[in-house]
Amino acid sequence: MGAEVILFGDMSWSNETKIELFGHNDHRYVWRKKGDACKPKNTIPTVKHGGGSIMLWRCFAAGGTGALHKIDGIMRYENDVHILKQHLKTSVRKLNLGCKWVFQMDNKPKHTSKVVAKWLKDNKVKVLEWPSQNPDLKPIEILWAELKKRVRARRPTNLTQLHQLCQEEWAKIHPTYCGKLVESYPKHLTQVKQFKGNATEY
């Protein structure tokens, strides 16, 4: 990053990921009387082929959560530009980032395409240089895990409800929580450097 000083409070992070209706790792543990384990009232029906999933793009900063956008179809660079046009600057204004904010996204090919790079340059969006495939450096992943936990607790039964609950719970995430994630970010980076890119406690 050279000699540049980045104010983490003026950064915006974005990413997209899939959220499943019925996750494979959604285990629940309960106490049952001996011999009652297999009674219908004590079991939870399973879904053989899963309940489907939705793909979401989201962004956040120290001041709170920005847009949460459902992606229809396969995510391509054209979709990326459309999402940036529609949601990035709106989120920046909502979060009061001012004019010197820095944008972070991962280095997947669709994000680094010439079309996306041109849009970012034309719109004077300053992008943080970022190593690819390093979840230890993405505070938005911690936020995403929190959202999944909240949505899972509400037990959506179909994809429409899943999307609705994601929107509701995303809007409920308090700016203080986002601020703490950003506040811990410099310590986070120091640990990653100390562990030479290997896993950290985060």
N, C-alpha and C positions, 0 to 999 in steps of 0.2 A: 504494500500500500504506500510505499515511499514515505515521504515526510509529512504527508497529509494528516491532519487531525480531524477525526470524524466525531461529531457530537451524536451519541447514540440515541438521545431523545428526539433527534430530528431525522431519524431513519424510518423507513417504511419497509416492512417485509411482506412478501407475497409468495404464494405457492398454490398448487392444486393437488388434490388427492381424492381417493375413493373412500366412501363410507358405505359399509354393507348393512343390509337390513337385519340379517342374522349372521353375526361373526362366528367364525370357527372357534375362537378363543373365549367365547362368552360362557364361562362355567359358573355355576352357582352351587353352593354347598349348604345342606340343611340337615338337621337331626331328625331321625325317624325311629320309631319303635322297631324292635326286632321282628322281622317277618312282614313289615308293612312297606318295605322299600318299593315294591313293584305294583302296589295298588294304584289305580288310575289317579286318585286324588293327590298322590305323592310324586307323580311324574310330570315332566314337561314335554309336550310333543316336539318332535324334531322335524326339520325341513330337509328332505333328501338332497335337493339340488340348490339350496340356498334361497333366500328371498329376494335376490337381486341387489343392486347397488346404484348409487348416484355419484357423479364426479362433481366436486365443488372447487371453485377458486376463491381464495380469501386473502385479505391483507390486514395488517394491524400495525400500530406504532405505540409509543409509550402512553399516548393519550387515550387509547382504547382500540376497539375493533372497527375496521372499515367495512367494505362491502363483502358480502358472501354471495357468490354467483354460481348457479347451477349450470354445468356445461352439458350441452346436448350433443350426442355423437362422439366421434373421436376428436381428441384435442390436437389441432394442427396450428401452424403459425398464423394462419388467417384468423382462427378463433382467438389466439393470443392477442393480436392487434386489436380485435374488436373489443375484447374484455378490457384492455388497457384504455382504449378510447372511452368506453362506457363507464368504467368504475374507478380507475386509478386516481385521476385528478379530483373526482367527486369525493373520494375517500380522503385525499390529502386536505381538501378544504374542510371536510367534516372534522378532521383530527387537528386542524389548526397548525399544520407543520410549517407554514410560512413559505419562503421562496428558496431556502438553502437546504432543503431536505435531500436525503440520499436514499435511493431505491435499491433493495436487494432481492434478487430472485436466483434460482439455481441455474446451472449451465446445461440444462437439457437442450438438445438441438433445436426444438421449436422456439425456445426462448432466445437463442443466439443466432437465429436466421437473419439474413440481410434485411428482410422486410421488417422484422421486429426492431433490429438495431437502427434502421432508418427512422422508424416512428419515434423511438426514444430520443434519437439525436435531434430530429426536427422539433420535438416538443421540449427540448432542453431538460430531459430527465437524466440526472446524474446517477449512474449505476455503480454500485460497489463491486470491485473485482472479487471474485468468489470461486473457491475450489469446488469442483463438481463432486457429487456423491459424498457429502460429509454432514450427516445429520447432527453431529455434535456441535455444529456451528449455526444451527437454525433454531432460534428461540420460538419460531412459529410452530415447530413440531410439538413443543411442550403445550402450547395453546391448543393445538389440534387434538392432542390426547385428552385434554380437559373437556373439550367440546364433545368428543366421542363418549366420554364417561357420563356426561350429563344427559345426552340423548339416549344412551343405552338404558339409563335408569328409568326413562319414561316409556320404554318398551313400544316403539312404533310397530304397527302391524302391516303397513303397506308403504310403497315408495313415496306416495304423495304425502303421507303423514310424516315419513322420515325427513323429507325436505322441509316441511313446515316446522317440525321440531328443531331441526338444525338452525333454521332462521331465528326461531324464538330463543333458543339457548345461546346462540351467538350474540344476540342483542343484549342478553342478560349479563354477559361477562363484564365485570366492573373494570373501569379504567385503572383502578388501583392494582388489580391483578396484572394487567398488561404492563403497567409502570414497573412493577417488581421484576418482571421477566427482563425488561430492558435494563433495569438497574444492575441486575446480576450479570449482564452480558460481558463486561470487561473481565470479570473474574473467570467467567466461562472460557473466554478466549485464552486467558493465561494458562488455565488447566490444560486446554488442548495443546498448547505449545509445550507445556511441561511434559505431557504424556506423548509428545511427538505424533499426534494424530490418532492415537489409540483411544479406546473407550475411556470416558470420564464418569464421574458420579452423576452427571446430568442425563 
